[in-house]
Amino acid sequence: MFQRILVALDNSETSQHIFEEALSIAKLSHARLMLLHVLSDLEIGYSNVKNLDEHLDRWEEYSKKGLELLQTRQNIATYTGINTGFTQIPGSAPSTICKFAKSWKADLIIVGHQKMSPLKELARGSVSNYVMHYAPCSVLTIQTT
């Protein structure tokens, strides 16, 4: 059974579904959860930023929202009896997830997978595909729409 489950989350609506699935698995296996949010420039975008101050303001708001989301989900998991921690790390989501999983000694990573056209996946890359190929442990992908 899994003992240390790393759950990669972002600020999307589908993250709630991924979190709920992780809770179910953690309850069944009596595992510890670690909720991870990777702060990525790709998630907040560059296109509408006119200056550095605006970018830093957006980054600060983005970071604050991420921490609030993690804290809320940690509280929910703890309330249901699951030992849960969280962390938020800046970086590239795919490699950061794999590096953190290794350092935390996760035995399962749960990550979402969005359906994309092959062209879009080629252009943007796929976090879940990278994680499946380079993770130091088992990976469960949760299909999202």
C-alpha positions in Angstrom: 0.0 0.0 0.0 1.0 3.6 -0.5 2.3 5.5 2.5 3.4 8.8 1.1 1.2 10.4 -1.6 2.3 13.6 -3.4 -0.6 15.4 -4.9 0.3 18.0 -7.6 -2.4 20.7 -7.7 -2.9 24.0 -9.5 -5.5 26.8 -9.4 -7.8 25.1 -12.0 -11.3 24.0 -11.3 -10.3 20.4 -12.0 -7.9 20.5 -9.1 -10.7 19.9 -6.7 -11.5 16.5 -8.4 -7.9 15.5 -8.2 -7.8 16.4 -4.5 -11.0 14.4 -3.8 -9.5 11.3 -5.5 -6.3 11.7 -3.5 -8.3 11.9 -0.3 -10.1 8.7 -1.1 -6.9 6.8 -1.9 -5.2 8.2 1.3 -8.2 7.1 3.4 -8.1 3.6 2.0 -4.3 3.2 2.5 -3.9 5.2 5.6 -1.3 7.3 3.8 0.2 10.7 4.5 -0.6 13.4 1.8 1.6 16.1 0.7 -0.1 18.8 -1.4 2.2 20.5 -3.9 1.6 23.7 -5.9 4.3 24.7 -8.3 4.5 28.4 -9.0 5.0 28.7 -12.7 5.2 31.8 -15.0 3.3 29.7 -17.5 0.3 29.6 -15.3 0.0 33.4 -14.8 1.3 34.3 -18.3 3.5 37.0 -19.7 1.3 38.3 -22.5 -0.6 41.2 -20.7 2.2 42.3 -18.4 3.4 45.8 -19.2 6.2 46.2 -16.7 8.1 44.5 -13.9 6.1 46.0 -11.1 2.8 44.6 -12.6 4.4 41.2 -13.1 5.6 41.2 -9.4 2.1 42.2 -8.2 0.5 39.4 -10.3 3.1 36.9 -9.0 2.5 37.9 -5.4 -1.3 37.5 -5.8 -0.8 34.2 -7.6 1.4 32.9 -4.8 -1.1 34.1 -2.1 -4.0 32.4 -3.9 -1.9 29.2 -4.1 -1.1 29.2 -0.4 -4.8 29.8 0.5 -5.9 27.0 -1.7 -3.3 24.6 -0.2 -4.2 25.7 3.4 -7.9 25.1 2.8 -7.3 21.7 1.3 -5.0 20.7 4.1 -7.7 21.7 6.6 -10.2 19.5 4.8 -7.9 16.5 4.7 -6.9 17.0 8.4 -10.5 17.2 9.4 -11.2 13.9 7.7 -8.3 12.3 9.7 -5.6 12.3 7.0 -2.1 13.5 8.0 -1.5 16.2 5.4 1.2 18.8 4.7 1.6 21.3 1.9 4.3 23.2 0.0 4.5 25.7 -2.8 7.6 25.9 -4.9 8.5 28.1 -7.9 9.8 26.3 -11.0 8.9 24.3 -14.0 5.9 22.1 -12.9 7.1 18.7 -14.5 10.6 18.7 -13.2 9.7 20.3 -9.8 7.1 17.6 -9.2 9.6 14.8 -9.9 12.4 16.4 -7.8 10.2 17.0 -4.9 8.8 13.5 -5.0 12.3 12.1 -4.8 13.4 14.4 -1.9 10.1 13.7 0.0 10.4 10.0 -0.8 6.9 9.8 -2.2 5.7 6.3 -3.3 2.8 7.7 -5.4 2.3 10.9 -7.3 -1.2 11.9 -8.2 -1.4 14.4 -11.1 -4.1 15.6 -13.5 -4.1 15.1 -17.2 -6.0 17.4 -19.5 -7.0 16.2 -22.9 -5.2 18.3 -25.6 -4.9 18.0 -29.3 -1.5 16.5 -30.3 -0.4 19.9 -31.7 -1.3 21.7 -28.5 0.5 19.1 -26.4 3.6 19.3 -28.6 3.6 23.1 -28.2 2.8 23.3 -24.5 4.1 20.0 -23.3 2.3 17.7 -20.9 3.1 17.8 -17.2 1.6 14.4 -16.6 3.5 12.8 -19.5 6.8 14.1 -18.2 6.0 13.0 -14.7 5.0 9.5 -15.8 8.4 9.1 -17.6 10.7 10.7 -15.0 9.1 10.2 -11.6 11.0 8.2 -9.0 7.8 6.3 -8.0 4.4 5.2 -9.2 2.2 7.8 -10.9 -1.6 8.0 -11.0 -3.1 10.4 -13.6 -6.6 11.7 -13.1 -8.3 12.4 -16.4 -9.8 15.9 -16.5 -11.8 17.7 -19.2 
